[in-house]
Amino acid sequence: MARLMCHVGRPEYPARRRAVTRKVFAWGFPTCDKHMAALPSFGPAVHSTDRERALLGGVVFAVLFAQVLLYPGIDTLVTALGAPAVLEASTWFLGVELAASVAFVWLWGAVSDRRGVRVPLIRAGAVVAAASYALLATVPQATGLPFVGALAVRAVQGAATVGVLSLAMTMLMDLPGGHGRNMGAAGVAVGAGTALGAPVGGLLYERGPFVPLAAAALLTLSIAVLSTRLADRAPTGMGGRGGIAGIAARVRATPGLAVPYAFGFIDRLSAGVFALAGTLYFRTEFGLSPTATGLLLFCFFGPFALFQYPFGALSDRLGRAIPVVVGSVGYGLGVAAVGLAPSAVAAGVAMAVVGVVGAFMSPATMALVTDLASETDRGVAMAGFNATASVGFLAGVVLGGAVAGAAGFATVFLVAGAVEIVLALVAAPAVVRLAGRRASEATA
């Protein structure tokens, strides 16, 4: 009997014997068939989904890890690339990548939806991104390429990288298993990539200003290799209107997407503040090295990565409204506290709090996009989220540089935190309405 029980529900177990097993249970337990139907399946489909989720998380991780490698010593890098002014050049170096991301992410999503494929596009984007990182690491040293030329290569890298990131997240949307869980996996990958990229990038800068670029090239090239293990789940035969007008029409068809887009914008704005103003703030205010700066950034990104998956699964049960609204208010307060911290230790504690609260709200925000998007428009819907998020990051970089130069670093964090809180309070009714609609449709 024990041997029979251990095989229940296994697809590879012969159907005739499983039928006998059901009868054996039924002799002793009249309601056994109902209980047997409720038993979980441990077959290949479940393991395949878990494996795909892990592989896609690895792609997202690699993209973010490679990007953040450059942040801790961004001032050192732009100086080595021949930039005349550190703060202005750092803003341009980050801003050009993000501007290219915003411009091209829509194209990646639209082509993916229209053709019904994701993996070949991910592979192509990874190869172009790897080549761009490699050019930045070698050409300026070998040829004396001016900083403007380096910015052009950086734009190509940004356009390619965003395609890999956005389509990997879209493939997570395609997976079964719960939108909160899948977006939680994406959030873990984003958080882990940024958490580990910052301190590792600081260590690599100690070996030379171009070493992080070389590492980023190798890492993105590995994504192209990893993509051979991925299988497309994109719906096929979608058709739809092409071009800019077609993309805009598809986004307008789901106006509720504006709500998670707005939160994505503000959340990434604060990340942009941390990337530039935060890095320079920690280095100048507390006299930290690139390595120590990377460790301080890890105080945020570590818990941000660690808690995203469980919080994403929690949002599948709890709903999206509480994590998005309450989490955003707490996140804004934490960001403001970073700017008021009197010491590096206090700033690290505040960063850790921001990371935990950010992990609470982030997967629910992305899952809301998945809840609202139609199956055939997932690529465009996620492209829209990543585009607005990239604009937010760019705004954070520009805002951080401009406000820091005019009013000091503390003001940057206060402004970023206040904007987050205001949005959460203003958008709360819309979030509750959309989350309630999703819950009612799920139970219908």
Backbone hydrogen bonds, N-H to C=O, Kabsch-Sander energy under -0.5 kcal/mol:
donor,donor_aa,acceptor,acceptor_aa,energy
5,M,1,M,-2.5
6,C,2,A,-1.8
7,H,3,R,-0.6
7,H,4,L,-1.0
8,V,5,M,-1.4
10,R,7,H,-1.8
13,Y,10,R,-1.5
18,R,14,P,-2.2
19,A,15,A,-2.2
20,V,16,R,-2.1
21,T,17,R,-2.7
22,R,18,R,-2.3
23,K,19,A,-1.9
24,V,20,V,-2.7
25,F,21,T,-2.5
26,A,22,R,-2.6
27,W,23,K,-2.2
28,G,24,V,-1.0
29,F,25,F,-2.7
32,C,29,F,-2.0
34,K,31,T,-0.5
35,H,31,T,-1.6
36,M,32,C,-3.5
37,A,33,D,-2.0
38,A,34,K,-1.0
39,L,35,H,-0.6
39,L,36,M,-1.1
42,F,9,G,-0.6
46,V,43,G,-0.6
47,H,43,G,-1.6
48,S,44,P,-2.8
49,T,45,A,-2.1
50,D,46,V,-2.3
51,R,47,H,-2.5
52,E,48,S,-2.6
53,R,49,T,-2.6
54,A,50,D,-2.3
55,L,51,R,-2.6
56,L,52,E,-2.8
57,G,53,R,-2.1
58,G,54,A,-2.0
59,V,55,L,-1.7
60,V,56,L,-2.4
61,F,57,G,-2.7
62,A,58,G,-2.4
63,V,59,V,-2.2
64,L,60,V,-2.2
65,F,61,F,-3.0
66,A,62,A,-2.3
67,Q,63,V,-1.9
68,V,64,L,-2.6
69,L,65,F,-1.5
70,L,67,Q,-1.2
71,Y,68,V,-1.4
74,I,71,Y,-1.8
77,L,73,G,-2.2
78,V,74,I,-2.3
79,T,75,D,-1.5
80,A,76,T,-1.9
81,L,77,L,-1.7
82,G,79,T,-1.4
83,A,78,V,-2.6
89,A,85,A,-2.5
90,S,86,V,-2.8
91,T,87,L,-1.9
92,W,88,E,-2.1
93,F,89,A,-2.7
94,L,90,S,-2.0
95,G,91,T,-2.7
96,V,92,W,-2.7
97,E,93,F,-0.9
98,L,94,L,-1.7
99,A,95,G,-2.7
100,A,96,V,-2.2
101,S,97,E,-1.9
102,V,98,L,-2.4
103,A,99,A,-2.0
104,F,100,A,-2.0
105,V,101,S,-2.2
106,W,102,V,-0.5
108,W,104,F,-1.9
109,G,105,V,-2.2
110,A,106,W,-2.8
111,V,107,L,-2.6
112,S,108,W,-2.2
113,D,109,G,-2.4
114,R,110,A,-2.5
115,R,111,V,-2.5
116,G,112,S,-1.5
117,V,112,S,-1.1
122,I,118,R,-2.1
123,R,119,V,-2.4
124,A,120,P,-2.2
125,G,121,L,-2.5
126,A,122,I,-2.3
127,V,123,R,-2.0
128,V,124,A,-2.1
129,A,125,G,-2.5
130,A,126,A,-2.4
131,A,127,V,-2.2
132,S,128,V,-2.1
133,Y,129,A,-2.5
134,A,130,A,-2.3
135,L,131,A,-2.3
136,L,132,S,-2.3
137,A,133,Y,-1.7
138,T,134,A,-1.2
138,T,135,L,-0.5
139,V,135,L,-2.3
142,A,138,T,-2.1
143,T,139,V,-3.0
144,G,139,V,-0.5
144,G,140,P,-1.4
145,L,139,V,-0.5
150,A,146,P,-1.8
151,L,147,F,-2.0
152,A,148,V,-1.6
153,V,149,G,-1.9
154,R,150,A,-2.2
155,A,151,L,-1.9
156,V,152,A,-1.7
157,Q,153,V,-2.3
158,G,154,R,-2.3
159,A,155,A,-2.3
160,A,156,V,-2.0
161,T,157,Q,-2.7
162,V,158,G,-2.0
163,G,159,A,-0.7
164,V,160,A,-1.5
165,L,161,T,-2.3
166,S,162,V,-2.8
167,L,163,G,-2.2
168,A,164,V,-1.9
169,M,165,L,-2.0
170,T,166,S,-2.0
171,M,167,L,-2.2
172,L,168,A,-1.4
173,M,169,M,-1.6
174,D,170,T,-1.6
175,L,171,M,-0.7
175,L,172,L,-0.6
182,N,178,G,-2.4
183,M,179,H,-2.8
184,G,180,G,-2.0
185,A,181,R,-1.9
186,A,182,N,-1.8
187,G,183,M,-2.5
188,V,184,G,-2.6
189,A,185,A,-2.1
190,V,186,A,-2.6
191,G,187,G,-3.2
192,A,188,V,-3.2
193,G,189,A,-2.5
194,T,190,V,-2.3
195,A,191,G,-2.7
196,L,192,A,-2.7
197,G,193,G,-2.0
198,A,194,T,-1.5
200,V,196,L,-2.0
201,G,197,G,-2.5
202,G,198,A,-2.0
203,L,199,P,-2.0
204,L,200,V,-2.4
205,Y,201,G,-2.2
206,E,202,G,-0.9
207,R,204,L,-1.5
208,G,204,L,-0.5
208,G,205,Y,-0.8
211,V,208,G,-0.8
214,A,210,F,-1.8
215,A,211,V,-2.3
216,A,212,P,-2.3
217,A,213,L,-2.0
218,L,214,A,-1.9
219,L,215,A,-2.2
220,T,216,A,-2.4
221,L,217,A,-1.7
222,S,218,L,-1.5
223,I,219,L,-0.9
224,A,220,T,-1.1
225,V,221,L,-1.2
226,L,222,S,-2.7
227,S,223,I,-2.2
228,T,225,V,-1.3
229,R,226,L,-2.1
230,L,227,S,-1.5
239,G,114,R,-0.6
246,G,242,G,-1.1
247,I,243,G,-2.2
248,A,244,I,-2.6
249,A,245,A,-2.3
250,R,246,G,-2.0
251,V,247,I,-2.0
252,R,248,A,-2.6
253,A,249,A,-1.3
254,T,251,V,-1.5
257,L,254,T,-1.9
258,A,255,P,-1.9
259,V,256,G,-1.6
261,Y,257,L,-2.2
262,A,258,A,-2.1
263,F,259,V,-1.9
264,G,260,P,-2.6
265,F,261,Y,-2.3
266,I,262,A,-2.1
267,D,263,F,-2.7
268,R,264,G,-2.1
269,L,265,F,-1.5
270,S,266,I,-1.7
271,A,267,D,-1.3
272,G,268,R,-2.5
273,V,269,L,-1.9
274,F,270,S,-2.2
275,A,271,A,-2.3
276,L,272,G,-1.8
278,G,273,V,-3.2
279,T,274,F,-1.1
280,L,276,L,-2.6
281,Y,277,A,-2.8
282,F,278,G,-2.7
283,R,279,T,-1.8
284,T,280,L,-2.6
285,E,281,Y,-2.7
286,F,281,Y,-0.6
286,F,282,F,-0.9
288,L,282,F,-1.1
293,T,289,S,-2.7
294,G,290,P,-2.2
295,L,291,T,-1.9
296,L,292,A,-2.0
297,L,293,T,-2.3
298,F,294,G,-1.6
299,C,295,L,-0.9
299,C,296,L,-0.6
300,F,296,L,-0.5
300,F,297,L,-1.1
301,F,297,L,-2.2
302,G,298,F,-3.0
304,F,300,F,-1.7
305,A,301,F,-1.9
305,A,302,G,-0.5
306,L,302,G,-2.5
307,F,303,P,-1.9
308,Q,305,A,-0.8
309,Y,305,A,-0.5
311,F,307,F,-2.1
312,G,308,Q,-2.6
313,A,309,Y,-2.4
314,L,310,P,-2.0
315,S,311,F,-1.8
316,D,312,G,-0.9
316,D,313,A,-0.5
317,R,313,A,-0.8
317,R,314,L,-0.8
318,L,314,L,-3.6
319,G,315,S,-1.8
324,V,320,R,-2.2
325,V,321,A,-2.8
326,V,322,I,-1.4
327,G,322,I,-1.1
327,G,323,P,-0.7
328,S,324,V,-1.4
329,V,325,V,-1.9
330,G,326,V,-2.3
331,Y,327,G,-2.3
332,G,328,S,-2.4
333,L,329,V,-2.0
334,G,330,G,-2.0
335,V,331,Y,-2.4
336,A,332,G,-2.0
337,A,333,L,-1.8
338,V,334,G,-1.5
339,G,335,V,-1.1
340,L,336,A,-0.8
341,A,337,A,-0.5
341,A,338,V,-1.0
347,A,343,S,-2.3
348,G,344,A,-2.2
349,V,345,V,-2.1
350,A,346,A,-2.4
351,M,347,A,-2.4
352,A,348,G,-2.0
353,V,349,V,-2.0
354,V,350,A,-2.3
355,G,351,M,-2.0
356,V,352,A,-2.0
357,V,353,V,-2.4
358,G,354,V,-2.6
359,A,355,G,-1.9
360,F,356,V,-1.2
361,M,357,V,-1.5
362,S,358,G,-2.6
365,T,361,M,-1.9
366,M,362,S,-2.1
367,A,363,P,-2.5
368,L,364,A,-1.6
369,V,365,T,-1.1
370,T,366,M,-1.6
371,D,367,A,-2.6
372,L,368,L,-1.8
373,A,369,V,-2.2
377,D,374,S,-1.3
378,R,375,E,-0.7
381,A,377,D,-2.6
382,M,378,R,-2.8
383,A,379,G,-1.9
384,G,380,V,-2.6
385,F,381,A,-1.9
386,N,382,M,-2.7
387,A,383,A,-2.6
388,T,384,G,-2.5
389,A,385,F,-2.3
390,S,386,N,-2.3
391,V,387,A,-2.4
392,G,388,T,-2.3
393,F,389,A,-2.5
394,L,390,S,-2.8
395,A,391,V,-2.9
396,G,392,G,-2.4
397,V,393,F,-2.3
398,V,394,L,-2.8
399,L,395,A,-3.4
400,G,396,G,-2.7
401,G,397,V,-2.4
402,A,398,V,-2.9
403,V,399,L,-2.9
404,A,400,G,-1.9
405,G,401,G,-1.6
406,A,402,A,-1.5
407,A,403,V,-3.7
408,G,403,V,-0.8
408,G,404,A,-1.0
412,V,408,G,-0.9
413,F,409,F,-1.4
414,L,410,A,-1.9
415,V,411,T,-2.5
416,A,412,V,-2.4
417,G,413,F,-2.4
418,A,414,L,-2.2
419,V,415,V,-2.3
420,E,416,A,-1.7
421,I,417,G,-2.0
422,V,418,A,-2.5
423,L,419,V,-2.2
424,A,420,E,-2.1
425,L,421,I,-2.1
426,V,422,V,-2.5
427,A,423,L,-2.9
428,A,424,A,-0.8
431,V,427,A,-2.3
432,V,428,A,-2.5
433,R,429,P,-2.2
434,L,430,A,-2.6
435,A,431,V,-2.8
436,G,432,V,-2.3
437,R,433,R,-2.1
438,R,434,L,-2.1
439,A,435,A,-2.2
440,S,436,G,-2.3
441,E,437,R,-2.2
442,A,438,R,-2.0
443,T,439,A,-1.4
444,A,440,S,-0.7
